[in-house]
């Protein structure tokens, strides 16, 4: 028995086995073997989630051997890739081939399977989360079957598995929409915290990607805008806080200091009011926090368990250093996020119950119905996910 910990160290568990299958057949065999022994199975990526999605005393499976680009459509509009592929590696590989993903998150160290399973996203009002780019996927089910699914093949399984929390099976490969490669001109500027929302709509509309980070301890807003450009790559050394480079180099940021994070998605038209309330509360109660609050936009989608289901969204993220207690801060802010119709990011800290979530997700019970159909014995559940059943 080997202890497992997530990236920040907040989540730890003692799986009876940690397995690294090399191909789909090994995944299927280990799932059947675990089920026959009455053990549960949880897939994991790089452990970047701050919620207990991967925690288990059963079998922990890391499909890192199922990595790399498997095929690319002749016209470059889609790519099939192993679920264990790290986003950074995939992005660099695609860029060398002249194609790109429509977006990336602020961090690119997650696996493709983990990012899709938790609805990981970047920023941009016209850009959906990574799962919204799914065309098809392959999944090993509780019975050891390897099932291809899409809108045409096993459409209900596909609908539930697009954001699955790893609870329908072990995803082995995914097919994603791709676009031609592009370059971005990044501009960063700072402004007083009480002006963070000034000209917000104009900033969001002006570029493909826009976000800001508000720093509570300085009451300072750091704005970042990324516009598509045909200009050649250029670090722009004579202009502070500007650069031009390829999408895979500009979209993600390097995060070396470990932290925990809470994030909620609220309706886009509630975003400004929700942030204003968060700012007021933190200045009153948590003014010493040295980690930022992040404000991003995400397009609506039709994915059953996507936090952006059915509505254009603003995501608001609160951070705290991994070495510091965070639950009191997060719980205090979560009350405001929920008041504004928020839905939690599945891979971040939250304290929502199954009843809370059933009220926020129109297809919540459909997701559970399909999940239970494909896994009636709960092989792919853990205590955290099972507790969310409304």
C-alpha positions as CSV (number, residue, x, y, z in Angstrom):
1,X,0.0,0.0,0.0
2,X,1.5,3.4,-1.1
3,X,0.1,6.7,-0.1
4,X,-1.0,9.0,-2.9
5,X,-1.2,12.8,-2.7
6,X,-2.5,15.4,-5.1
7,X,-0.3,18.2,-6.3
8,X,-1.0,20.6,-3.5
9,X,-0.8,18.0,-0.7
10,X,-4.3,18.8,0.4
11,X,-5.7,15.4,-0.6
12,X,-4.1,12.1,0.4
13,X,-5.3,8.5,0.3
14,X,-4.0,5.0,0.6
15,X,-4.9,2.9,-2.5
16,X,-4.4,-0.8,-2.2
17,X,-2.7,-0.6,-5.7
18,X,-1.4,2.0,-8.0
19,X,-1.3,0.8,-11.6
20,X,0.2,2.1,-14.8
21,X,-1.4,0.2,-17.7
22,X,0.4,0.4,-21.0
23,X,-2.6,-0.1,-23.3
24,X,-6.4,-0.5,-23.4
25,X,-6.3,-4.2,-22.9
26,X,-4.3,-3.8,-19.7
27,X,-6.9,-1.2,-18.5
28,X,-9.7,-3.6,-19.3
29,X,-8.0,-6.5,-17.5
30,X,-7.3,-4.5,-14.4
31,X,-10.8,-3.2,-14.2
32,X,-12.3,-6.7,-14.4
33,X,-9.8,-8.0,-11.8
34,X,-10.5,-5.2,-9.4
35,X,-14.3,-5.6,-9.8
36,X,-14.0,-9.4,-9.2
37,X,-12.2,-8.7,-5.9
38,X,-14.8,-6.2,-4.9
39,X,-12.4,-3.3,-5.2
40,X,-13.2,0.2,-6.6
41,X,-11.2,1.8,-9.4
42,X,-10.4,5.5,-9.7
43,X,-8.5,6.9,-12.7
44,X,-6.1,9.8,-12.1
45,X,-4.1,12.2,-14.2
46,X,-1.3,14.3,-12.7
47,X,-3.2,14.9,-9.5
48,X,-3.8,18.6,-10.0
49,X,-7.4,18.6,-8.7
50,X,-7.9,20.1,-5.3
51,X,-11.1,18.0,-4.7
52,X,-11.0,14.4,-3.6
53,X,-11.9,13.0,-7.0
54,X,-9.0,10.6,-7.1
55,X,-8.9,9.6,-3.5
56,X,-9.5,5.9,-3.0
57,X,-8.6,2.9,-0.9
58,X,-9.1,0.7,-3.9
59,X,-7.2,0.7,-7.2
60,X,-5.7,3.9,-8.5
61,X,-5.1,3.9,-12.3
62,X,-2.9,6.3,-14.1
63,X,-3.1,5.8,-17.9
64,X,0.2,7.6,-18.5
65,X,1.1,4.9,-20.9
66,X,-1.8,5.8,-23.1
67,X,-0.2,9.0,-24.3
68,X,0.6,10.8,-27.6
69,X,-1.2,11.7,-30.8
70,X,-2.8,8.7,-32.4
71,X,-4.1,10.2,-35.6
72,X,-5.0,13.6,-37.2
73,X,-7.7,14.1,-39.7
74,X,-6.5,14.7,-43.2
75,X,-7.9,18.3,-43.2
76,X,-6.4,19.0,-39.7
77,X,-9.8,19.6,-38.1
78,X,-9.6,16.9,-35.5
79,X,-7.0,15.0,-33.5
80,X,-7.2,11.7,-31.6
81,X,-5.0,11.5,-28.6
82,X,-4.4,9.1,-25.7
83,X,-6.1,10.2,-22.5
84,X,-2.8,10.1,-20.5
85,X,-1.2,12.8,-22.7
86,X,-0.2,15.9,-20.7
87,X,-1.7,19.0,-22.2
88,X,1.7,20.7,-22.5
89,X,3.1,17.9,-24.5
90,X,0.0,17.7,-26.7
91,X,0.1,21.5,-27.4
92,X,3.7,21.5,-28.4
93,X,3.2,18.5,-30.7
94,X,0.2,20.1,-32.4
95,X,2.0,23.4,-32.8
96,X,4.9,21.5,-34.6
97,X,2.2,20.1,-37.0
98,X,0.6,23.5,-37.6
99,X,-2.6,22.9,-35.7
100,X,-3.9,24.0,-32.3
101,X,-6.6,23.5,-29.7
102,X,-9.2,26.2,-29.5
103,X,-8.0,27.2,-26.0
104,X,-5.9,26.1,-23.0
105,X,-6.3,26.8,-19.3
106,X,-4.1,28.8,-17.1
107,X,-2.1,25.6,-16.4
108,X,-1.2,22.9,-18.9
109,X,0.3,20.2,-16.7
110,X,-2.9,18.2,-16.5
111,X,-3.6,15.1,-18.6
112,X,-6.1,15.3,-21.4
113,X,-8.4,12.8,-19.7
114,X,-8.3,14.7,-16.4
115,X,-8.9,18.1,-18.0
116,X,-11.9,16.9,-19.9
117,X,-13.3,14.9,-17.0
118,X,-13.4,18.1,-14.9
119,X,-14.4,20.6,-17.5
120,X,-11.1,22.5,-17.4
121,X,-11.2,25.8,-19.3
122,X,-9.4,28.9,-20.3
123,X,-10.9,32.3,-20.9
124,X,-12.8,33.8,-23.8
125,X,-16.6,34.5,-24.2
126,X,-16.8,32.6,-27.4
127,X,-14.7,29.7,-26.3
128,X,-16.0,26.7,-24.5
129,X,-14.2,24.5,-22.0
130,X,-11.9,21.7,-23.3
131,X,-14.7,19.1,-23.1
132,X,-16.8,21.2,-25.5
133,X,-14.2,20.3,-28.2
134,X,-14.9,16.5,-27.8
135,X,-16.0,14.7,-30.9
136,X,-15.7,11.1,-29.7
137,X,-14.0,9.1,-26.9
138,X,-13.2,5.5,-26.0
139,X,-13.9,4.3,-22.5
140,X,-13.3,1.0,-20.6
141,X,-16.5,0.3,-18.7
142,X,-17.0,-1.6,-15.4
143,X,-17.5,-4.8,-17.3
144,X,-14.2,-4.5,-19.1
145,X,-15.7,-3.5,-22.4
146,X,-13.9,-1.0,-24.7
147,X,-16.7,1.3,-26.0
148,X,-16.5,3.9,-28.7
149,X,-19.0,6.7,-28.1
150,X,-20.0,9.9,-29.9
151,X,-23.2,11.7,-30.8
152,X,-23.9,8.8,-33.2
153,X,-22.6,5.8,-31.2
154,X,-23.9,5.3,-27.7
155,X,-25.0,8.9,-27.5
156,X,-26.2,8.8,-23.9
157,X,-22.9,7.4,-22.7
158,X,-21.1,10.1,-24.7
159,X,-23.4,12.8,-23.2
160,X,-22.6,11.6,-19.7
161,X,-18.9,10.9,-20.3
162,X,-18.0,14.3,-21.8
163,X,-17.6,15.6,-18.2
164,X,-17.5,12.3,-16.2
165,X,-15.5,12.9,-13.1
166,X,-13.9,9.5,-14.0
167,X,-17.1,7.9,-12.7
168,X,-18.3,6.1,-15.8
169,X,-15.1,4.3,-16.6
170,X,-11.5,4.8,-17.7
171,X,-11.3,7.0,-20.7
172,X,-8.5,5.7,-22.9
173,X,-8.5,8.1,-25.9
174,X,-10.4,11.2,-27.1
175,X,-11.0,12.9,-30.4
176,X,-10.9,16.7,-30.2
177,X,-11.7,19.4,-32.7
178,X,-8.6,21.2,-33.9
179,X,-8.0,24.6,-35.5
180,X,-5.1,26.1,-37.5
181,X,-2.3,27.3,-35.3
182,X,-2.4,31.0,-34.3
183,X,-0.2,33.5,-32.5
184,X,-1.3,35.8,-29.7
185,X,-0.2,39.3,-28.7
186,X,-0.3,39.5,-24.9
187,X,-0.6,42.8,-23.0
188,X,-0.6,43.1,-19.2
189,X,-1.4,46.2,-17.2
190,X,-2.2,47.1,-13.6
191,X,-4.9,49.2,-12.1
192,X,-6.4,50.0,-8.7
193,X,-8.8,47.3,-7.4
194,X,-11.7,49.7,-7.3
195,X,-11.4,50.1,-11.0
196,X,-11.2,46.4,-11.8
197,X,-14.7,46.3,-13.3
198,X,-14.3,49.6,-15.3
199,X,-14.8,49.1,-19.0
200,X,-15.2,45.3,-18.3
201,X,-17.5,44.6,-21.3
202,X,-15.2,46.6,-23.6
203,X,-12.1,44.6,-22.4
204,X,-13.9,41.3,-22.9
205,X,-15.1,42.2,-26.4
206,X,-11.8,43.7,-27.5
207,X,-9.7,40.5,-27.6
208,X,-10.1,36.7,-28.0
209,X,-9.0,36.1,-24.4
210,X,-9.3,38.4,-21.5
211,X,-9.0,38.0,-17.7
212,X,-7.9,39.8,-14.6
213,X,-6.3,38.9,-11.3
214,X,-7.2,40.9,-8.3
215,X,-4.6,40.9,-5.5
216,X,-6.4,41.4,-2.1
217,X,-3.4,42.4,0.0
218,X,-2.6,45.3,-2.4
219,X,-6.1,45.9,-3.7
220,X,-4.6,45.8,-7.2
221,X,-6.0,44.4,-10.4
222,X,-3.7,42.8,-13.0
223,X,-5.4,42.7,-16.4
224,X,-4.3,40.4,-19.2
225,X,-5.6,40.6,-22.8
226,X,-4.6,38.3,-25.7
227,X,-5.4,39.2,-29.2
228,X,-4.8,37.0,-32.3
229,X,-2.1,38.5,-34.5
230,X,-0.3,37.7,-37.8
231,X,2.8,39.4,-36.5
232,X,5.9,37.2,-36.1
233,X,6.9,36.0,-32.6
234,X,8.5,38.8,-30.7
235,X,9.3,39.1,-27.0
236,X,8.9,42.9,-27.4
237,X,11.8,43.6,-25.0
238,X,11.4,47.4,-25.3
239,X,7.8,47.3,-24.1
240,X,7.1,46.0,-20.6
241,X,4.5,43.3,-20.1
242,X,4.0,42.6,-23.8
243,X,5.0,39.7,-26.1
244,X,3.9,37.9,-29.2
245,X,4.2,34.1,-29.5
246,X,2.4,31.0,-30.4
247,X,-0.8,29.9,-28.6
248,X,0.9,27.1,-26.7
249,X,3.4,29.4,-25.2
250,X,1.2,32.3,-24.3
251,X,-2.0,30.7,-23.0
252,X,-0.6,28.7,-20.1
253,X,1.3,30.2,-17.2
254,X,4.0,28.5,-15.1
255,X,2.9,27.9,-11.5
256,X,5.8,26.7,-9.4
257,X,4.5,27.6,-5.9
258,X,1.8,25.2,-4.8
259,X,-1.7,26.3,-3.8
260,X,-5.3,25.3,-3.3
261,X,-8.1,26.8,-5.2
262,X,-11.9,27.3,-5.1
263,X,-13.6,28.2,-8.4
264,X,-17.3,28.7,-9.2
265,X,-18.9,29.5,-12.5
266,X,-21.7,32.1,-12.3
267,X,-24.0,33.4,-15.1
268,X,-22.1,35.9,-17.2
269,X,-24.6,38.7,-16.4
270,X,-23.9,38.1,-12.6
271,X,-20.2,38.1,-12.9
272,X,-19.4,41.7,-12.1
273,X,-21.8,41.9,-9.1
274,X,-20.4,38.6,-7.8
275,X,-16.8,39.8,-8.0
276,X,-17.7,43.1,-6.4
277,X,-19.3,41.2,-3.4
278,X,-16.2,38.9,-3.2
279,X,-13.9,41.9,-3.2
280,X,-15.9,43.7,-0.5
281,X,-15.9,40.6,1.7
282,X,-12.2,39.9,1.3
283,X,-11.2,43.5,2.0
284,X,-13.4,43.3,5.2
285,X,-12.3,39.9,6.4
286,X,-9.4,38.5,4.4
287,X,-7.4,41.6,3.3
288,X,-4.1,39.9,4.1
289,X,-4.5,37.1,1.5
290,X,-1.6,37.3,-0.8
291,X,-3.0,35.0,-3.5
292,X,-5.1,36.5,-6.3
293,X,-8.8,36.2,-7.3
294,X,-9.1,35.3,-11.0
295,X,-11.9,36.5,-13.3
296,X,-12.5,34.7,-16.6
297,X,-15.2,34.1,-19.2
298,X,-16.4,30.8,-20.8
299,X,-19.0,30.1,-23.5
300,X,-22.2,28.2,-22.8
301,X,-22.3,24.5,-23.8
302,X,-24.8,21.6,-23.6
303,X,-22.7,19.2,-21.5
304,X,-24.7,17.6,-18.7
305,X,-22.2,18.2,-15.9
306,X,-20.4,21.2,-17.3
307,X,-20.4,24.2,-14.9
308,X,-21.1,26.2,-18.1
309,X,-24.1,24.1,-19.1
310,X,-26.8,26.3,-20.8
311,X,-25.4,29.7,-20.0
312,X,-22.5,32.0,-20.9
313,X,-20.4,32.0,-17.7
314,X,-17.9,34.0,-15.7
315,X,-15.6,32.0,-13.5
316,X,-14.3,33.4,-10.2
317,X,-11.4,31.6,-8.5
318,X,-10.0,32.2,-5.0
319,X,-6.5,30.9,-4.2
320,X,-4.5,30.2,-1.0
321,X,-1.0,28.9,-0.5
322,X,-0.9,25.1,0.0
323,X,0.8,25.5,3.3
324,X,-2.0,27.7,4.7
325,X,-5.4,26.8,6.0
326,X,-8.0,27.5,3.3
327,X,-11.3,26.1,4.3
328,X,-12.5,29.1,6.3
329,X,-11.6,31.5,3.5
330,X,-13.2,29.3,0.8
331,X,-16.3,28.7,2.8
332,X,-16.8,32.4,3.4
333,X,-16.5,33.2,-0.3
334,X,-18.5,30.2,-1.4
335,X,-21.6,31.6,0.2
336,X,-21.4,34.6,-2.1
337,X,-20.6,32.5,-5.2
338,X,-23.7,30.3,-4.5
339,X,-25.9,33.3,-3.9
340,X,-25.1,34.4,-7.5
341,X,-26.1,31.0,-9.0
342,X,-22.6,29.5,-9.0
343,X,-21.7,26.0,-9.9
344,X,-18.4,24.6,-8.6
345,X,-15.4,23.6,-10.7
346,X,-15.2,19.8,-10.2
347,X,-11.4,19.8,-9.7
348,X,-11.3,22.6,-7.1
349,X,-12.3,22.8,-3.5
350,X,-16.0,23.1,-2.8
351,X,-18.4,22.2,-0.1
352,X,-21.6,21.7,-2.2
353,X,-23.9,18.8,-1.5
354,X,-25.8,16.5,-3.9
355,X,-29.0,18.5,-3.2
356,X,-27.2,21.7,-4.0
357,X,-25.9,20.3,-7.3
358,X,-29.2,18.7,-8.3
359,X,-30.7,22.2,-8.0
360,X,-28.0,23.7,-10.3
361,X,-27.7,21.1,-13.0
362,X,-30.8,20.4,-15.2
363,X,-29.5,17.0,-16.3
364,X,-28.1,16.0,-12.9
365,X,-30.4,13.0,-12.5
366,X,-29.9,12.0,-16.2
367,X,-26.2,11.8,-15.6
368,X,-26.6,9.6,-12.5
369,X,-29.1,7.4,-14.5
370,X,-26.6,6.8,-17.3
371,X,-23.7,6.4,-14.9
372,X,-25.6,3.7,-12.9
373,X,-26.6,1.9,-16.1
374,X,-23.0,1.4,-17.2
375,X,-21.6,0.9,-13.7
376,X,-24.5,-0.6,-11.5
377,X,-22.1,-1.8,-8.8
378,X,-20.3,1.5,-8.4
379,X,-16.9,0.2,-9.4
380,X,-15.8,3.7,-10.5
381,X,-17.2,5.7,-7.5
382,X,-15.4,6.8,-4.4
383,X,-16.8,8.2,-1.1
384,X,-16.6,11.8,-2.4
385,X,-18.6,11.2,-5.6
386,X,-21.0,8.8,-4.0
387,X,-21.8,11.5,-1.3
388,X,-23.0,13.8,-4.1
389,X,-25.8,11.6,-5.1
390,X,-29.0,13.6,-4.5
